[in-house]
Amino acid sequence: MNRAEIEVELKMPYEELSSYLMEKYGSALYDYFHTPECKSKNKKVTRTSEGLYCHHIDEDKGGCLSESSIAIRQPFEWQRKERLVYCNILEHLILHIKIAVLRQKAPLKRPDDISGFFTTGGIYMICADINDMF
């Protein structure tokens, strides 16, 4: 992945980027959880050995879909293989930034407001992972 590709991905709307990544890395072959009870994650969905993260496309509608206690309260369709996309860590961060932008209800009034905007759960966790890598 190079700078030009990152710039292209940053310009794509969320849905377009999700489709692009599905084309780039291939579709998921398994649902995220084994059953609608969301008690156990399907280990076959993981591609971390390839440096890829599994992202729930519907996290723009409901957050923390990889957490069993939260996933159980959401439609199981959001856990289906057709609603999962793979991405590298920078692409995962871009997806979550786009989700934060989609959820933003009011324009930022002061430059300091950006600190609250970019500390949403997904962004915070992914940035912590990136920092750990360094």
Secondary structure as UniProt FT lines:
FT   HELIX           3..11
FT   HELIX           14..25
FT   TURN            36..37
FT   HELIX           43..45
FT   HELIX           48..50
FT   STRAND          53..56
FT   HELIX           57..60
FT   TURN            65..66
FT   HELIX           68..71
FT   TURN            72..73
FT   HELIX           76..79
FT   HELIX           81..83
FT   STRAND          84..87
FT   HELIX           89..103
FT   HELIX           111..113
FT   HELIX           114..117
FT   TURN            118..119
FT   HELIX           121..133
//
